[in-house]
Amino acid sequence: MSNDIETKPYSAAEVETKPDVYEMEHVEQPKMNDPSGFKADAVEAENAEHAMTVLEAVRAYPMACFWAFFMSCTIIMESYDLFLIGNFVALPAFTLRFGIYDAASNSYVIATKWQSALQMSGQLGALIGVFLAGPITSRIGYRWATLFGLMLMNATIFVSFFANSLPVFFVGQLLEGLPWGIFIANAPAYCSEIVPMRLRAPATQVLQMFWAIGSIIVGAVTYVYNSRSGQSAYKIPLALQWLFPTPLAIVMFFAPESPWWLVRKGRHDQAVRSVERLGRKSRLLNPSETVAMMRRVVEMEESASAPNYIELFKGADLRRTLIVCGIYAAQNLAGNLIANQAVYFFEQAGMSVNTAFALGLITSALQMIFVMLSWILTTYFGRRTIYLWGTGFNIVMLVALGIAASVNTSKASQYAQASFGLIVSVMFTFAAAPASWVVIGETSAIRLRPLTTGIGRATYYIIEIPCIFLASYMLNPTSGNLGGKCGYVWGATALICWVTAYFCLPEMKGRSYREIDIMFKRRIPARQFAKTDIGVLEDE
């Protein structure tokens, strides 16, 4: 297509009210200060993305949706193992093999310190993994970094499977966490980079759906094996982890690299081929123009030095880093840990073992359904709006949970606690969690994205590890024994997250990465993002 950008439609009213902009775009192209000419194509591509509807974007980028789907599948492995360990502490065969006798409950339980240690071991490994993911991905790309993680996952499962003591089990889970860190750092970044603007929300929200799918698989497996008394009750669920890495590695071997990553490396011809593989050429998609749009953003962010962690804490990037870290940290502070320990929570609320496992499975199934419903929600409402309303609703439910646990013990109280716990878990995956993934994928600068998502997820684990100890202490009958009263604690932390988000979380719905870059550089207040106009020719 010609570099002439006169094809951008303007109404008569717009020509009257914005004569300067009209003249710049339609009369004097040299005003773009674009000696190479590619910025004109960049404007065309950005205008095309703004004009697309969601359905048009799906039709223009069918393979981008396909590859985002499979990249998101890697999240199943962290979800599966995390929920599996959460269920093991309530699994009779596991507690009988590794637990201690509790006279008060006349049963075997995993000691509080080991209950917490096992649940944080994978997160500790993932904390190391996310710091490795940024430099590795910046150097070799999302595709090869993911393949490396999948092969590493295959190897580390052996340690947990053959563990015959809690210390060895701890080491096995820690090692499994290393590839988790790579997957969780790369998946939201890759998904947000390969799809057009209108698909950024559903493409990144798929991550939460696969998180729910992992918990559904765990719920089904442990529900089947919870009545078994031998080692197979926990060995077989562990072995099932081998079903995921190799098939995913075969599929991801054929995946295209992120065109944004290729542009950052100066490999523009390969970036064009990557865009061609992600979409299909039509009036809505011109690969050369799309790469020109990427070049424009990358050149705006250009720096003399290679991307490094120090840059994340300088200038406008500091604010972006804090938003990503804050939104990740809030995932642990708004009651989500009740979902991660759903079966154990239901047991402590007074449910029988079978009922607790059944409720855990129902919770996971509802989470998957509500994640899919959230795709519709984000099409019509902004990320900020969804996050604030969703978190606000959960604050009310958490306080109600605490109140239900504070009244006299009865069947009604137990059912109320179970109900409020289930509602909190499901509503988190309907509003706050999906919105969080979109914010994580959109906020960071393109140049620093692998590093920003990595350090953001590291913040998640740094907050989660002490929270796991706190959650285990509050629920364990040999320790805090708070049961549903933990709703007061999580309600208070969720309120802090809500207040922080109200003042600090910007609205980025319908914004190109160029527009987001400019608004952060101009230090636009969070509550003004949605009202700020950025011209198509502005680069700073």
Secondary structure as the mmCIF struct_conf table of DSSP 4:
data_model
#
loop_
_struct_conf.conf_type_id
_struct_conf.id
_struct_conf.beg_label_comp_id
_struct_conf.beg_label_asym_id
_struct_conf.beg_label_seq_id
_struct_conf.end_label_comp_id
_struct_conf.end_label_asym_id
_struct_conf.end_label_seq_id
BEND BEND1 ASN A 3 ASN A 3
TURN_TY1_P TURN_TY1_P1 GLU A 6 THR A 7
BEND BEND2 LYS A 8 LYS A 8
HELX_RH_AL_P HELX_RH_AL_P1 ALA A 12 THR A 17
HELX_RH_AL_P HELX_RH_AL_P2 PRO A 19 HIS A 26
TURN_TY1_P TURN_TY1_P2 VAL A 27 VAL A 27
HELX_RH_3T_P HELX_RH_3T_P1 GLN A 29 MET A 32
TURN_TY1_P TURN_TY1_P3 PRO A 35 SER A 36
BEND BEND3 GLY A 37 GLY A 37
HELX_RH_AL_P HELX_RH_AL_P3 PHE A 38 ALA A 51
HELX_RH_AL_P HELX_RH_AL_P4 VAL A 54 ALA A 60
HELX_RH_AL_P HELX_RH_AL_P5 PRO A 62 SER A 72
TURN_TY1_P TURN_TY1_P4 CYS A 73 THR A 74
HELX_RH_AL_P HELX_RH_AL_P6 ILE A 75 PHE A 88
TURN_TY1_P TURN_TY1_P5 VAL A 89 ALA A 90
HELX_RH_AL_P HELX_RH_AL_P7 PRO A 92 PHE A 98
STRN STRN1 ILE A 100 ASP A 102
TURN_TY1_P TURN_TY1_P6 ALA A 103 ASN A 106
STRN STRN2 SER A 107 VAL A 109
HELX_RH_AL_P HELX_RH_AL_P8 THR A 112 ILE A 140
HELX_RH_AL_P HELX_RH_AL_P9 TYR A 142 PHE A 161
TURN_TY1_P TURN_TY1_P7 PHE A 162 PHE A 162
BEND BEND4 SER A 165 SER A 165
HELX_RH_AL_P HELX_RH_AL_P10 LEU A 166 ILE A 194
BEND BEND5 VAL A 195 VAL A 195
HELX_RH_3T_P HELX_RH_3T_P2 MET A 197 LEU A 199
HELX_RH_AL_P HELX_RH_AL_P11 ARG A 200 TYR A 225
TURN_TY1_P TURN_TY1_P8 ASN A 226 SER A 227
BEND BEND6 GLY A 230 GLY A 230
TURN_TY1_P TURN_TY1_P9 GLN A 231 GLN A 231
HELX_RH_AL_P HELX_RH_AL_P12 SER A 232 ALA A 239
HELX_RH_3T_P HELX_RH_3T_P3 LEU A 240 LEU A 243
BEND BEND7 PHE A 244 PHE A 244
HELX_RH_AL_P HELX_RH_AL_P13 PRO A 245 PHE A 253
TURN_TY1_P TURN_TY1_P10 PHE A 254 PHE A 254
HELX_LH_PP_P HELX_LH_PP_P1 ALA A 255 SER A 258
HELX_RH_AL_P HELX_RH_AL_P14 PRO A 259 ARG A 264
TURN_TY1_P TURN_TY1_P11 LYS A 265 GLY A 266
HELX_RH_AL_P HELX_RH_AL_P15 HIS A 268 LEU A 278
BEND BEND8 GLY A 279 GLY A 279
STRN STRN3 SER A 282 SER A 282
TURN_TY1_P TURN_TY1_P12 ARG A 283 LEU A 284
STRN STRN4 LEU A 285 LEU A 285
HELX_RH_AL_P HELX_RH_AL_P16 PRO A 287 MET A 300
TURN_TY1_P TURN_TY1_P13 GLU A 301 GLU A 301
BEND BEND9 ALA A 304 SER A 305
HELX_LH_PP_P HELX_LH_PP_P2 ALA A 306 PRO A 307
HELX_RH_3T_P HELX_RH_3T_P4 TYR A 309 PHE A 313
BEND BEND10 LYS A 314 LYS A 314
HELX_RH_AL_P HELX_RH_AL_P17 GLY A 315 ALA A 330
TURN_TY1_P TURN_TY1_P14 GLN A 331 LEU A 333
BEND BEND11 ALA A 334 GLY A 335
HELX_RH_AL_P HELX_RH_AL_P18 ASN A 336 ASN A 340
TURN_TY1_P TURN_TY1_P15 GLN A 341 GLN A 341
HELX_RH_AL_P HELX_RH_AL_P19 ALA A 342 GLN A 348
TURN_TY1_P TURN_TY1_P16 ALA A 349 GLY A 350
HELX_RH_AL_P HELX_RH_AL_P20 VAL A 353 TYR A 380
BEND BEND12 PHE A 381 PHE A 381
HELX_RH_AL_P HELX_RH_AL_P21 ARG A 383 SER A 406
BEND BEND13 VAL A 407 VAL A 407
HELX_RH_AL_P HELX_RH_AL_P22 LYS A 411 PHE A 430
TURN_TY1_P TURN_TY1_P17 ALA A 431 ALA A 431
HELX_RH_AL_P HELX_RH_AL_P23 ALA A 432 THR A 443
BEND BEND14 SER A 444 SER A 444
TURN_TY1_P TURN_TY1_P18 ILE A 446 LEU A 448
HELX_RH_AL_P HELX_RH_AL_P24 ARG A 449 LEU A 475
TURN_TY1_P TURN_TY1_P19 PRO A 477 GLY A 480
HELX_RH_3T_P HELX_RH_3T_P5 GLY A 483 LYS A 485
HELX_RH_AL_P HELX_RH_AL_P25 CYS A 486 CYS A 504
TURN_TY1_P TURN_TY1_P20 LYS A 509 GLY A 510
HELX_RH_AL_P HELX_RH_AL_P26 TYR A 513 LYS A 521
TURN_TY1_P TURN_TY1_P21 ARG A 522 ARG A 523
HELX_RH_3T_P HELX_RH_3T_P6 ALA A 526 LYS A 531
TURN_TY1_P TURN_TY1_P22 VAL A 536 LEU A 537
#
